[in-house]
Amino acid sequence: MKYKLSDIAEFNPRESINKGSVAKKVTMDKLQPFCRDIPEYEYSEFTGGTKFRNGDTIMARITPCLENGKTAKVNILEDGEIGFGSTEYIVFRAKENMANEDYLYYLVCSPLVRDPAIKSMVGSSGRQRVQTDVVQNLEIDIPELSVQRKIGALLKSLDDKIALNNAINKNLLQQAIALYEHLLQDAEWPTATILDIAKKVAMGPFGSNIKVSTFVPEGVPIISGNHLRGYFLEEPEFNYITEEHAERLKNSIVYPHDLIFTHAGNIGQVAMIPDGCKYDRYILSQRQFYLRCDETKVVPEFLLMFFHSASGQHELLSYANQTGVPSIAQPASNLKKIPFKCPPIQEQWKWQEQVHPLLGRYLNNRLENERLSALREALLPKLMSGELDISELNL
């Protein structure tokens, strides 16, 4: 049966937080693209913003955040607790006896809502916003509540497994970090600089060498900051350039075991290209640079742990220029100066034997999450449109 979206969901429901009181705040940068769960929040004095409770769906209404998939289901609050966040959210709350909250979240994520919401955007370039009334008045075929629960439960089971793998991976990294710290505390190891252990340090290409007009449907993938959010290269969608174009920029081609850094924008990012990645080589974008280690002197994973440690981040960001766009001054030259504790390679190999199973499981879990996400994205539009009927399934 067709309903307006406002028939099954409250939009920006009225809630009250006293001005000046401290509450949990979810800023836009905390939301991860196409991720149900909110990974981080902060306690902040309330001065204004959208307000929400557990079970509500929050969707970015501003470009490019909506296009980038910043939509989440609130799960960070206690019973009765109210949180708040950006004024650039639209809050959806399932109406009792009309909508299941899991179903509503996935409906908001689906093309049935996302596509018309994006098309409705108005405003100046770069600051366009969704017209809320357009979303409220969307007419959608909504199944009965029992079917909504089944659709919500099926898609939720995939996201629950993704969340479990993420929690396991957080623990696996903590174990690897603990082993790294134990090695450093175990003895007075000599100090080396990056120059001492580097085979190569090089920059990404000039911006004019890679631009939208040079992109092709397939070829050599381009690494940007979106691929460097964790310890290892993440491989969501890529832009590509041709093999011939990449060869002309071969000084910026990177391979497994290389460490990739961001030198402008989201500085402090460091990720390693692992074994078993999707492509045998990549090309950097203009805001990245890389380190290729001499593996007879240092284990790349060991150096990765260093650059994610407090001391490694301090050394890297000590060359930061915060005027305008945050950037690292003379990134390639200054990286080579950075000192670190460098145990003999034999000791690093022993450490690597201990952490290799942990990091291997971490990467396997991440690969499983990619497959689960792809399955969820394939099922989502078919379930929401009714193309895939699960009304007779026992879920």
PyMOL commands that set and color helices and strands:
alter all, ss='L'
color gray80, all
select helices_A, chain A and resi 5-8+28-30+101-109+111-119+132-136+145-185+194-197+207-209+212-214+225-227+243-248+250-252+300-308+310-317+331-337+345-385
alter helices_A, ss='H'
color red, helices_A
select strands_A, chain A and resi 2-4+9-11+22-26+42-45+50-52+57-60+71-73+83-85+89-94+139-141+191-193+198-203+220-223+240-241+253-254+259-262+270-272+282-284+288-293+320-321+327-328+339-341
alter strands_A, ss='S'
color yellow, strands_A
deselect
rebuild
show_as cartoon
